[in-house]
């Protein structure tokens, strides 16, 4: 995209989208062909300077900017297709990581969706929501069942808010449980501690 913009800025993009005009039998025809040659040379140089070293051979083994552009197009289409397949696979096996909270988890899913859209694959929001729900651990089974059986389309924002509520309740429950266990342990320890008669002071 940047390379195309640079070619347009330099007014040499025509070399990529047009063929070299045939040399005429008169001076005017030769001037047109010569002007195209100069434009092509400039466009080709711009393309060659814009690519990564790994792609340099593909754009130096050709003689025109059009051939160089077509070579790059084939390379990046192949890379995009490979990335598209990878993203679709990652989304299909989406699972919440053990150290992920709901915000990070849904953000990761939305990132997959945005990148898929950039590659020309529009993922439906309702489908994305179902993928997010399927990747939740067992403690979300109840809310997951409710949300999966909703009529109509599901809003990602609404579903995320409901999952976040469940997550926060679970966090509070675990915190209360930990506090209770610590209190019980302290009480048990105090009960086992022998009574020190010296510690009792009578007045």
KOLTI-865034 format. One line per field, with one value per residue: residue number from 1; residue in one letter; chain; x, y, z of N, C-alpha, C, O in turn. Coordinates in steps of 0.02 Angstrom, whole numbers, plus 50000, padded with zeros to 5 digits. Layout:
! KOLTI-865034
k (NUM, ...);
r (A, ...);
c (A, ...);
n.xx (X, ...);
n.yy (Y, ...);
n.zz (Z, ...);
ca.xx (X, ...);
ca.yy (Y, ...);
ca.zz (Z, ...);
c.xx (X, ...);
c.yy (Y, ...);
c.zz (Z, ...);
o.xx (X, ...);
o.yy (Y, ...);
o.zz (Z, ...);
//
This chain:
! KOLTI-865034
k (1, 2, 3, 4, 5, 6, 7, 8, 9, 10, 11, 12, 13, 14, 15, 16, 17, 18, 19, 20, 21, 22, 23, 24, 25, 26, 27, 28, 29, 30, 31, 32, 33, 34, 35, 36, 37, 38, 39, 40, 41, 42, 43, 44, 45, 46, 47, 48, 49, 50, 51, 52, 53, 54, 55, 56, 57, 58, 59, 60, 61, 62, 63, 64, 65, 66, 67, 68, 69, 70, 71, 72, 73, 74, 75, 76, 77, 78, 79, 80, 81, 82, 83, 84, 85, 86, 87, 88, 89, 90, 91, 92, 93, 94, 95, 96, 97, 98, 99, 100, 101, 102, 103, 104, 105, 106, 107, 108, 109, 110, 111, 112, 113, 114, 115, 116, 117, 118, 119, 120, 121, 122, 123, 124, 125, 126, 127, 128, 129, 130, 131, 132, 133, 134, 135, 136, 137, 138, 139, 140, 141, 142, 143, 144, 145, 146, 147, 148, 149, 150, 151, 152, 153, 154, 155, 156, 157, 158, 159, 160, 161, 162, 163, 164, 165, 166, 167, 168, 169, 170, 171, 172, 173, 174, 175, 176, 177, 178, 179, 180, 181, 182, 183, 184, 185, 186, 187, 188, 189, 190, 191, 192, 193, 194, 195, 196, 197, 198, 199, 200, 201, 202, 203);
r (X, X, X, X, X, X, X, X, X, X, X, X, X, X, X, X, X, X, X, X, X, X, X, X, X, X, X, X, X, X, X, X, X, X, X, X, X, X, X, X, X, X, X, X, X, X, X, X, X, X, X, X, X, X, X, X, X, X, X, X, X, X, X, X, X, X, X, X, X, X, X, X, X, X, X, X, X, X, X, X, X, X, X, X, X, X, X, X, X, X, X, X, X, X, X, X, X, X, X, X, X, X, X, X, X, X, X, X, X, X, X, X, X, X, X, X, X, X, X, X, X, X, X, X, X, X, X, X, X, X, X, X, X, X, X, X, X, X, X, X, X, X, X, X, X, X, X, X, X, X, X, X, X, X, X, X, X, X, X, X, X, X, X, X, X, X, X, X, X, X, X, X, X, X, X, X, X, X, X, X, X, X, X, X, X, X, X, X, X, X, X, X, X, X, X, X, X, X, X, X, X, X, X);
c (A, A, A, A, A, A, A, A, A, A, A, A, A, A, A, A, A, A, A, A, A, A, A, A, A, A, A, A, A, A, A, A, A, A, A, A, A, A, A, A, A, A, A, A, A, A, A, A, A, A, A, A, A, A, A, A, A, A, A, A, A, A, A, A, A, A, A, A, A, A, A, A, A, A, A, A, A, A, A, A, A, A, A, A, A, A, A, A, A, A, A, A, A, A, A, A, A, A, A, A, A, A, A, A, A, A, A, A, A, A, A, A, A, A, A, A, A, A, A, A, A, A, A, A, A, A, A, A, A, A, A, A, A, A, A, A, A, A, A, A, A, A, A, A, A, A, A, A, A, A, A, A, A, A, A, A, A, A, A, A, A, A, A, A, A, A, A, A, A, A, A, A, A, A, A, A, A, A, A, A, A, A, A, A, A, A, A, A, A, A, A, A, A, A, A, A, A, A, A, A, A, A, A);
n.xx (50042, 50096, 50197, 50126, 50063, 50176, 50222, 50117, 50127, 50250, 50212, 50224, 50148, 50077, 50163, 50153, 50024, 50005, 50052, 50207, 50212, 50213, 50356, 50354, 50349, 50385, 50458, 50380, 50313, 50421, 50462, 50357, 50369, 50498, 50477, 50394, 50483, 50574, 50489, 50453, 50577, 50601, 50491, 50514, 50633, 50589, 50502, 50593, 50673, 50583, 50550, 50573, 50731, 50716, 50626, 50686, 50749, 50643, 50596, 50702, 50736, 50661, 50606, 50519, 50413, 50283, 50291, 50366, 50278, 50172, 50237, 50262, 50130, 50083, 50164, 50122, 49987, 49991, 50051, 49951, 49845, 49894, 49906, 49772, 49714, 49780, 49731, 49594, 49599, 49652, 49549, 49448, 49488, 49487, 49523, 49507, 49645, 49735, 49783, 49715, 49602, 49427, 49420, 49544, 49535, 49420, 49465, 49572, 49504, 49429, 49533, 49576, 49464, 49466, 49586, 49557, 49456, 49531, 49596, 49499, 49400, 49254, 49203, 49059, 48977, 48895, 48936, 49067, 49043, 48988, 49101, 49183, 49110, 49116, 49245, 49258, 49296, 49238, 49170, 49090, 48983, 48844, 48800, 48845, 48763, 48640, 48663, 48695, 48575, 48494, 48373, 48385, 48516, 48673, 48748, 48915, 48965, 48867, 48870, 49002, 48998, 48911, 48985, 49094, 49036, 49006, 49137, 49189, 49108, 49149, 49282, 49265, 49204, 49306, 49398, 49330, 49320, 49454, 49487, 49405, 49459, 49585, 49549, 49493, 49605, 49684, 49607, 49609, 49743, 49759, 49682, 49755, 49867, 49961, 49907, 49977, 50020, 50098, 50075, 49962, 49904, 49863, 49770);
n.yy (49940, 50063, 50073, 50085, 50208, 50289, 50276, 50336, 50465, 50503, 50511, 50404, 50293, 50252, 50176, 50052, 50009, 50018, 49967, 49970, 50094, 50072, 50108, 50247, 50291, 50416, 50565, 50607, 50492, 50417, 50497, 50481, 50345, 50347, 50428, 50346, 50242, 50307, 50337, 50207, 50156, 50235, 50200, 50063, 50067, 50130, 50032, 49928, 49983, 49987, 49863, 49720, 49638, 49499, 49490, 49548, 49488, 49448, 49566, 49618, 49535, 49561, 49665, 49771, 49888, 49845, 49703, 49681, 49727, 49637, 49520, 49544, 49554, 49423, 49359, 49419, 49390, 49253, 49248, 49314, 49225, 49115, 49169, 49197, 49070, 49025, 49115, 49085, 48955, 48975, 49048, 48954, 48864, 48935, 48971, 49015, 49078, 49022, 49127, 49234, 49370, 49412, 49526, 49533, 49413, 49425, 49534, 49480, 49391, 49483, 49545, 49445, 49442, 49571, 49568, 49467, 49530, 49629, 49551, 49521, 49435, 49433, 49412, 49361, 49447, 49378, 49247, 49258, 49285, 49162, 49082, 49137, 49104, 48966, 48942, 48964, 48917, 48784, 48843, 48939, 48880, 48889, 49023, 49023, 48928, 48992, 49107, 49051, 48998, 49104, 49199, 49267, 49383, 49398, 49522, 49573, 49662, 49658, 49522, 49511, 49594, 49522, 49404, 49458, 49499, 49375, 49329, 49421, 49395, 49266, 49292, 49366, 49270, 49175, 49249, 49271, 49140, 49108, 49195, 49143, 49015, 49050, 49110, 49003, 48921, 48999, 49001, 48865, 48849, 48930, 48863, 48748, 48794, 48789, 48835, 48967, 48989, 49086, 49195, 49250, 49381, 49432, 49552);
n.zz (50000, 50043, 49948, 49828, 49850, 49851, 49721, 49652, 49704, 49650, 49521, 49432, 49425, 49315, 49240, 49294, 49267, 49132, 48967, 48875, 48754, 48577, 48479, 48374, 48199, 48182, 48255, 48363, 48406, 48452, 48558, 48649, 48681, 48735, 48846, 48921, 48949, 49033, 49140, 49178, 49219, 49331, 49412, 49431, 49503, 49620, 49671, 49694, 49793, 49896, 49944, 50054, 50089, 50067, 49966, 49860, 49748, 49669, 49614, 49547, 49448, 49340, 49201, 49194, 49282, 49296, 49287, 49402, 49499, 49483, 49521, 49657, 49699, 49683, 49779, 49901, 49902, 49919, 50045, 50119, 50105, 50174, 50302, 50324, 50331, 50446, 50544, 50542, 50588, 50717, 50774, 50771, 50868, 50981, 51147, 51319, 51403, 51549, 51629, 51582, 51588, 51563, 51484, 51416, 51348, 51263, 51189, 51121, 51038, 50963, 50899, 50810, 50729, 50671, 50599, 50509, 50437, 50373, 50284, 50198, 50241, 50315, 50475, 50552, 50686, 50776, 50757, 50803, 50938, 50979, 50963, 51060, 51176, 51171, 51205, 51340, 51512, 51625, 51735, 51682, 51624, 51650, 51619, 51490, 51428, 51438, 51358, 51235, 51197, 51171, 51081, 50917, 50863, 50948, 51045, 51050, 51144, 51247, 51283, 51326, 51438, 51522, 51541, 51606, 51726, 51784, 51798, 51891, 52003, 52029, 52064, 52182, 52259, 52270, 52341, 52463, 52505, 52524, 52628, 52727, 52746, 52794, 52915, 52983, 52994, 53077, 53193, 53226, 53251, 53363, 53455, 53475, 53539, 53688, 53854, 53933, 54092, 54151, 54079, 54123, 54216, 54375, 54464);
ca.xx (50000, 50141, 50234, 50079, 50056, 50238, 50223, 50069, 50156, 50303, 50181, 50249, 50104, 50055, 50208, 50131, 49958, 50002, 50107, 50250, 50186, 50259, 50394, 50324, 50394, 50404, 50491, 50331, 50302, 50480, 50463, 50309, 50400, 50555, 50450, 50370, 50543, 50600, 50442, 50459, 50640, 50592, 50443, 50547, 50681, 50550, 50478, 50651, 50696, 50531, 50537, 50621, 50783, 50694, 50587, 50723, 50763, 50582, 50585, 50761, 50742, 50614, 50629, 50469, 50379, 50222, 50310, 50387, 50217, 50136, 50274, 50247, 50059, 50078, 50195, 50083, 49924, 50006, 50060, 49886, 49805, 49922, 49887, 49700, 49702, 49805, 49684, 49532, 49612, 49660, 49483, 49407, 49509, 49494, 49512, 49531, 49706, 49727, 49798, 49679, 49536, 49378, 49435, 49599, 49511, 49378, 49506, 49610, 49457, 49414, 49593, 49573, 49411, 49488, 49637, 49521, 49422, 49582, 49614, 49440, 49355, 49213, 49176, 48997, 48983, 48860, 48980, 49123, 49018, 48983, 49169, 49206, 49074, 49139, 49312, 49258, 49303, 49177, 49133, 49045, 48935, 48774, 48788, 48858, 48703, 48589, 48679, 48693, 48505, 48458, 48344, 48413, 48588, 48702, 48794, 48978, 48971, 48822, 48895, 49064, 48978, 48883, 49040, 49135, 49000, 49018, 49207, 49197, 49076, 49194, 49340, 49244, 49192, 49370, 49428, 49296, 49339, 49523, 49485, 49374, 49508, 49637, 49520, 49487, 49672, 49707, 49569, 49634, 49810, 49751, 49654, 49807, 49921, 49954, 49891, 50035, 49998, 50138, 50051, 49902, 49922, 49806, 49776);
ca.yy (50000, 50121, 50076, 50112, 50279, 50322, 50278, 50387, 50529, 50518, 50515, 50351, 50235, 50231, 50124, 49988, 49990, 50024, 49935, 50017, 50110, 50055, 50164, 50270, 50303, 50486, 50588, 50611, 50424, 50398, 50535, 50449, 50283, 50364, 50454, 50287, 50206, 50344, 50327, 50137, 50149, 50267, 50160, 50001, 50083, 50143, 49967, 49890, 50013, 49983, 49794, 49689, 49600, 49432, 49494, 49589, 49452, 49446, 49629, 49637, 49488, 49581, 49726, 49825, 49899, 49803, 49635, 49682, 49734, 49573, 49471, 49559, 49538, 49350, 49341, 49441, 49352, 49187, 49260, 49330, 49164, 49074, 49202, 49189, 49002, 49021, 49151, 49047, 48897, 48999, 49067, 48894, 48829, 48988, 48952, 49065, 49058, 49019, 49191, 49286, 49391, 49414, 49583, 49513, 49357, 49450, 49578, 49435, 49367, 49539, 49556, 49396, 49464, 49630, 49549, 49430, 49580, 49661, 49503, 49511, 49384, 49465, 49365, 49386, 49459, 49324, 49188, 49272, 49277, 49090, 49057, 49159, 49065, 48896, 48938, 48979, 48859, 48753, 48885, 48983, 48839, 48910, 49083, 49004, 48894, 49044, 49151, 49011, 48983, 49166, 49209, 49324, 49392, 49416, 49579, 49558, 49705, 49632, 49457, 49524, 49622, 49467, 49360, 49495, 49496, 49307, 49326, 49460, 49357, 49210, 49319, 49383, 49207, 49144, 49291, 49257, 49072, 49110, 49228, 49096, 48962, 49079, 49120, 48936, 48898, 49038, 48977, 48799, 48858, 48959, 48811, 48699, 48826, 48777, 48893, 48989, 49018, 49145, 49253, 49277, 49426, 49448, 49615);
ca.zz (50000, 50045, 49885, 49778, 49863, 49832, 49648, 49632, 49722, 49603, 49456, 49389, 49433, 49248, 49215, 49322, 49241, 49059, 48929, 48839, 48687, 48522, 48451, 48312, 48142, 48182, 48317, 48417, 48432, 48489, 48620, 48694, 48704, 48778, 48909, 48959, 48972, 49091, 49194, 49199, 49256, 49396, 49451, 49449, 49557, 49682, 49696, 49718, 49856, 49946, 49967, 50100, 50053, 50049, 49904, 49812, 49686, 49628, 49579, 49508, 49393, 49287, 49166, 49197, 49346, 49295, 49305, 49472, 49540, 49479, 49560, 49727, 49711, 49692, 49843, 49957, 49902, 49948, 50117, 50148, 50109, 50228, 50365, 50330, 50356, 50515, 50587, 50545, 50632, 50786, 50798, 50780, 50929, 51031, 51217, 51367, 51438, 51621, 51661, 51546, 51612, 51509, 51440, 51372, 51307, 51209, 51147, 51076, 50988, 50919, 50857, 50756, 50683, 50634, 50550, 50456, 50395, 50332, 50232, 50155, 50269, 50366, 50524, 50581, 50758, 50811, 50754, 50848, 51006, 50992, 50970, 51126, 51226, 51169, 51234, 51411, 51555, 51651, 51782, 51645, 51587, 51657, 51579, 51421, 51403, 51430, 51302, 51173, 51180, 51160, 51015, 50881, 50864, 51011, 51042, 51082, 51203, 51299, 51306, 51364, 51503, 51563, 51560, 51654, 51789, 51811, 51819, 51952, 52057, 52045, 52099, 52251, 52295, 52287, 52392, 52526, 52525, 52549, 52694, 52774, 52761, 52836, 52982, 53013, 53010, 53135, 53251, 53242, 53280, 53430, 53499, 53491, 53577, 53760, 53897, 53971, 54156, 54167, 54040, 54156, 54269, 54417, 54503);
c.xx (50044, 50176, 50189, 50071, 50117, 50243, 50175, 50097, 50210, 50279, 50209, 50206, 50081, 50100, 50188, 50068, 49952, 50061, 50147, 50220, 50238, 50294, 50364, 50376, 50418, 50435, 50443, 50319, 50361, 50484, 50416, 50339, 50458, 50531, 50425, 50430, 50572, 50555, 50446, 50522, 50634, 50545, 50476, 50596, 50645, 50526, 50536, 50676, 50645, 50522, 50590, 50672, 50760, 50655, 50624, 50734, 50703, 50571, 50646, 50772, 50695, 50635, 50579, 50438, 50316, 50238, 50331, 50326, 50177, 50170, 50260, 50175, 50050, 50107, 50149, 50014, 49934, 50015, 49994, 49843, 49829, 49902, 49812, 49683, 49723, 49756, 49619, 49540, 49616, 49592, 49440, 49426, 49519, 49477, 49539, 49592, 49697, 49739, 49762, 49615, 49490, 49393, 49491, 49576, 49469, 49416, 49547, 49566, 49440, 49473, 49595, 49522, 49433, 49540, 49606, 49486, 49471, 49603, 49554, 49392, 49317, 49182, 49115, 49004, 48951, 48903, 49040, 49102, 49013, 49052, 49197, 49174, 49100, 49208, 49316, 49264, 49237, 49136, 49085, 48990, 48864, 48759, 48799, 48797, 48647, 48601, 48675, 48622, 48462, 48430, 48377, 48489, 48612, 48751, 48858, 48987, 48929, 48848, 48958, 49048, 48952, 48938, 49085, 49102, 49011, 49090, 49219, 49165, 49120, 49255, 49324, 49233, 49256, 49405, 49397, 49315, 49409, 49526, 49456, 49423, 49562, 49612, 49514, 49555, 49698, 49672, 49595, 49702, 49805, 49725, 49707, 49862, 49912, 49944, 49951, 50012, 50035, 50112, 49990, 49924, 49860, 49820, 49732);
c.yy (50063, 50129, 50105, 50187, 50318, 50328, 50331, 50457, 50551, 50523, 50464, 50287, 50208, 50177, 50055, 49963, 49998, 49988, 49989, 50030, 50092, 50118, 50183, 50280, 50375, 50505, 50590, 50543, 50401, 50434, 50504, 50385, 50296, 50390, 50396, 50249, 50240, 50333, 50256, 50126, 50178, 50225, 50095, 50012, 50095, 50078, 49929, 49917, 50006, 49914, 49772, 49648, 49531, 49432, 49530, 49553, 49454, 49510, 49654, 49591, 49504, 49649, 49783, 49829, 49855, 49732, 49630, 49685, 49669, 49519, 49481, 49541, 49464, 49328, 49358, 49409, 49284, 49194, 49274, 49268, 49119, 49103, 49194, 49121, 48994, 49055, 49113, 48986, 48920, 49019, 49006, 48855, 48877, 48963, 49007, 49038, 49061, 49085, 49249, 49305, 49399, 49470, 49564, 49459, 49382, 49497, 49536, 49409, 49422, 49555, 49508, 49419, 49523, 49613, 49508, 49478, 49615, 49616, 49485, 49459, 49415, 49412, 49396, 49392, 49403, 49261, 49197, 49262, 49203, 49058, 49076, 49118, 48993, 48888, 48953, 48915, 48839, 48799, 48934, 48945, 48864, 48971, 49068, 48971, 48945, 49085, 49113, 48998, 49046, 49168, 49270, 49327, 49416, 49474, 49561, 49599, 49678, 49567, 49466, 49550, 49568, 49419, 49393, 49494, 49428, 49301, 49363, 49426, 49299, 49233, 49336, 49320, 49173, 49183, 49277, 49188, 49070, 49141, 49181, 49041, 48988, 49089, 49054, 48910, 48935, 49014, 48909, 48803, 48884, 48907, 48760, 48728, 48815, 48841, 48908, 49024, 49081, 49208, 49284, 49319, 49444, 49510, 49612);
c.zz (50000, 49978, 49830, 49787, 49841, 49756, 49621, 49646, 49672, 49531, 49406, 49393, 49365, 49219, 49238, 49287, 49165, 49028, 48892, 48770, 48634, 48497, 48383, 48257, 48139, 48250, 48376, 48448, 48473, 48556, 48672, 48723, 48751, 48846, 48953, 48987, 49034, 49152, 49222, 49241, 49326, 49441, 49475, 49506, 49623, 49713, 49727, 49785, 49913, 49976, 50017, 50060, 50029, 49984, 49848, 49746, 49639, 49589, 49542, 49449, 49335, 49259, 49170, 49267, 49351, 49315, 49378, 49518, 49541, 49521, 49635, 49745, 49723, 49760, 49901, 49959, 49933, 50024, 50152, 50155, 50165, 50296, 50377, 50358, 50429, 50563, 50596, 50591, 50705, 50815, 50812, 50844, 50987, 51101, 51262, 51402, 51513, 51657, 51627, 51583, 51551, 51460, 51390, 51323, 51248, 51163, 51098, 51020, 50938, 50873, 50798, 50704, 50641, 50581, 50493, 50409, 50348, 50274, 50188, 50180, 50327, 50412, 50556, 50657, 50798, 50813, 50800, 50920, 51025, 51001, 51039, 51181, 51229, 51201, 51308, 51453, 51587, 51697, 51748, 51609, 51591, 51613, 51505, 51390, 51391, 51367, 51235, 51150, 51173, 51089, 50982, 50887, 50932, 51001, 51080, 51146, 51261, 51328, 51348, 51433, 51549, 51586, 51612, 51723, 51823, 51836, 51885, 52012, 52079, 52084, 52171, 52292, 52316, 52342, 52461, 52552, 52554, 52618, 52746, 52794, 52807, 52908, 53019, 53035, 53072, 53198, 53274, 53276, 53352, 53479, 53521, 53535, 53652, 53800, 53940, 54034, 54173, 54133, 54072, 54215, 54309, 54457, 54562);
o.xx (50031, 50184, 50212, 50071, 50112, 50265, 50191, 50090, 50215, 50317, 50218, 50226, 50068, 50077, 50205, 50059, 49899, 50113, 50124, 50205, 50299, 50265, 50351, 50436, 50462, 50436, 50463, 50315, 50352, 50507, 50432, 50333, 50467, 50561, 50434, 50427, 50591, 50579, 50443, 50520, 50659, 50559, 50466, 50601, 50668, 50529, 50529, 50698, 50662, 50491, 50645, 50658, 50782, 50651, 50597, 50728, 50710, 50539, 50643, 50811, 50690, 50676, 50595, 50437, 50299, 50202, 50315, 50323, 50152, 50137, 50249, 50161, 50013, 50078, 50138, 49985, 49891, 49991, 49981, 49808, 49788, 49883, 49791, 49641, 49689, 49741, 49591, 49494, 49587, 49580, 49400, 49385, 49555, 49422, 49588, 49592, 49655, 49708, 49778, 49578, 49512, 49380, 49485, 49596, 49480, 49402, 49557, 49586, 49437, 49464, 49613, 49534, 49419, 49538, 49627, 49485, 49455, 49625, 49558, 49346, 49344, 49141, 49119, 49033, 48978, 48906, 49061, 49140, 49033, 49060, 49230, 49208, 49106, 49226, 49371, 49240, 49186, 49075, 49044, 48954, 48827, 48710, 48767, 48780, 48612, 48555, 48654, 48610, 48401, 48461, 48395, 48521, 48576, 48791, 48854, 49012, 48952, 48848, 48967, 49080, 48967, 48938, 49110, 49137, 49023, 49102, 49254, 49193, 49127, 49278, 49364, 49249, 49262, 49439, 49433, 49323, 49421, 49561, 49481, 49426, 49583, 49649, 49529, 49561, 49730, 49703, 49601, 49716, 49843, 49744, 49704, 49900, 49858, 49970, 49973, 49989, 50008, 50125, 49969, 49960, 49810, 49876, 49729);
o.yy (50110, 50185, 50145, 50225, 50374, 50379, 50366, 50503, 50609, 50536, 50478, 50235, 50149, 50137, 50005, 49903, 49985, 49979, 50045, 49984, 50097, 50172, 50141, 50277, 50393, 50464, 50576, 50537, 50367, 50406, 50501, 50372, 50262, 50374, 50396, 50226, 50206, 50322, 50246, 50092, 50149, 50217, 50075, 49972, 50073, 50069, 49901, 49879, 50016, 49907, 49800, 49627, 49508, 49381, 49540, 49584, 49460, 49508, 49706, 49605, 49466, 49685, 49840, 49780, 49832, 49703, 49581, 49650, 49648, 49478, 49433, 49516, 49444, 49286, 49317, 49401, 49260, 49152, 49250, 49260, 49088, 49066, 49186, 49115, 48962, 49029, 49110, 48967, 48888, 49009, 49006, 48818, 48863, 48936, 49040, 48982, 49099, 49098, 49307, 49262, 49393, 49463, 49576, 49458, 49362, 49501, 49556, 49406, 49409, 49576, 49527, 49415, 49525, 49639, 49515, 49467, 49629, 49640, 49440, 49440, 49422, 49373, 49450, 49349, 49383, 49226, 49150, 49234, 49183, 49012, 49035, 49098, 48964, 48832, 48955, 48863, 48873, 48794, 48966, 48973, 48862, 48971, 49098, 48985, 48942, 49097, 49142, 48989, 49041, 49142, 49318, 49282, 49450, 49473, 49537, 49574, 49676, 49557, 49433, 49530, 49567, 49397, 49360, 49489, 49425, 49272, 49338, 49428, 49286, 49199, 49323, 49318, 49147, 49154, 49273, 49178, 49036, 49117, 49179, 49022, 48954, 49079, 49050, 48880, 48904, 49006, 48896, 48766, 48862, 48907, 48734, 48690, 48831, 48894, 48867, 49081, 49126, 49264, 49338, 49295, 49467, 49521, 49659);
o.zz (49962, 49953, 49789, 49738, 49816, 49730, 49572, 49605, 49655, 49485, 49347, 49368, 49358, 49178, 49206, 49277, 49138, 49059, 48881, 48732, 48645, 48494, 48341, 48268, 48101, 48296, 48432, 48509, 48524, 48606, 48731, 48784, 48802, 48898, 49014, 49044, 49082, 49207, 49283, 49292, 49374, 49500, 49532, 49552, 49675, 49773, 49781, 49828, 49971, 50029, 50021, 50004, 49977, 49950, 49793, 49693, 49578, 49536, 49508, 49404, 49287, 49288, 49151, 49304, 49405, 49355, 49412, 49568, 49593, 49552, 49672, 49799, 49768, 49794, 49945, 50013, 49970, 50063, 50207, 50205, 50201, 50341, 50434, 50403, 50469, 50617, 50651, 50628, 50749, 50875, 50859, 50871, 51034, 51112, 51246, 51428, 51538, 51708, 51640, 51607, 51494, 51400, 51330, 51265, 51191, 51103, 51040, 50962, 50878, 50816, 50743, 50643, 50581, 50525, 50436, 50348, 50291, 50222, 50146, 50143, 50382, 50390, 50585, 50689, 50850, 50864, 50834, 50960, 51080, 51042, 51071, 51229, 51282, 51221, 51336, 51431, 51578, 51699, 51781, 51568, 51542, 51575, 51461, 51332, 51341, 51328, 51185, 51090, 51169, 51042, 51016, 50913, 50968, 50955, 51137, 51196, 51318, 51388, 51399, 51482, 51608, 51644, 51658, 51773, 51883, 51889, 51929, 52067, 52138, 52129, 52216, 52351, 52371, 52385, 52511, 52612, 52603, 52662, 52803, 52852, 52853, 52955, 53078, 53088, 53115, 53251, 53333, 53323, 53395, 53538, 53576, 53565, 53677, 53781, 53980, 54032, 54206, 54154, 54052, 54259, 54281, 54480, 54602);
//
